[in-house]
Amino acid sequence: MNHAPVVIPKPGGPAAVAVERARQLLAAGLPEQAIAELRFASTRFRQDKAIPFLTARIQQNSGNYLASIAALARAFPAYALLPAASIPAQVSELLFPALTLTWFEAARLRTVWTRSWSSA
């Protein structure tokens, strides 16, 4: 089975306005509000893959890897079935963050996981 590569076009029209509002909120240091703006836009522009991609990027930059993956899974529901070569590199980095973590990030996460398991 041959799969076409996934493409994330820039949002246009009304979706671009919502993305610009989210960008301004993010620039003002309000990532939660930017995510809320993008979530609302994603309900109005369901076919636009750029909106969940941007949401995922903000979530990951905030350290919320699970929310980042969940946002992308809504845009690419069958990502696990696609060949790796058909998924853009920037999307793969968000879907599979453990593969792109630096040694320091991985060590910090191990510490957090160890503490949470030992207190359970």
N, C-alpha and C positions, 0 to 999 in steps of 0.2 A: 504494500500500500504506500503510495506516494503522498506526502503531506506538503502543502505549500508553506513557506515560512510565514510566521506570524508577524504582522506589521502594526506598529503603533503610530498612526498618523497624528499630526497636531490637531487639537480640537479647533473647530471652526464655528462661526456664527455665535449663537447664544451660549454654547458650551465654552467658547473662548472667553466670554465675559465672566462666567463663573470661575474659570481657572485663574483669570487675572485677579478677581476678588480674593481668591484663596492665596495667591502669590503675595498680595498686599498684606493680608493678615499674617502670613508667615514672616514677611519682612518686618512686621511690627512686633514680632516675638509672640505671636498668638497661634501656636501650632494646633491646639485643640479646636479653635474656631475655624482655622483653615480646613481641617479635616471635616468638620461639620458642614462647611460650605460645599466641599467636594462630595460628601455623602448625599446631600440634597441634590446636587447636580447629577449625580449618578442615577438617581431615581427618575430624573427627567430625561436624561440622555443615556439610556441603557446600552446602546450600541457603541458608544464612545469608549474605547479601551484606554485612552490617555488619562481619563479621570481616575479610574481605580489604580492605574500605574503611579500617578502622582500622589494619590492617597497612600499607597504602599511605601513610596519613597519617604514621605514625611513620617509615617509610622516607624519605619526602620531607623531613621535618623533620631527618633525619640527613644529608641531602644526597645520598641514594642514589635518584636519579630513576628509573633503570632498574628497580631492584627494586620501586619504587612502582608503576610502570606494569605490571610483570609480575604483581604481586599483584592489581591490578584486572582485568587481562586474564583471570585465572582466574575471577573473579566475573562478568565481562561479556565472554564470548569473542567476541561478534559486535559489539562496540562500534563498530567502523569502519563497519558496515553500518547502524547506527541513525541516524535523523535527529538532528542536534545538539540540537534542542529537546526530545527525549525523554530526554536524559541530564541528571541533576541538575547544577547549576552546580558544586557541590563535587567531584563526580566528574570533570567536565570539566577542572577546574583540576589535578587529579592526573594525568589521562591525557595532558593537553597542557600540561606545565609551561612550555614555552617561551613560550606565550602570556601567562602570568601572571608571568614573571620581572620583577623590577625592573631598572632600568638597571644598578645596581651588581652584582647577581647575574649578569647577562648579561656584563658586562665581566670579572668574575672567571672565569667559565666560558671566555670567549674566551682569556684568558691561559693557563688550564690546557690548553685544546685546542692552542693555538699551541705551548706548550712540549712537549707530547706528540708533536705532528707533527714539530717540528724535531729532536727527539732520535731519531726513528725512522729 
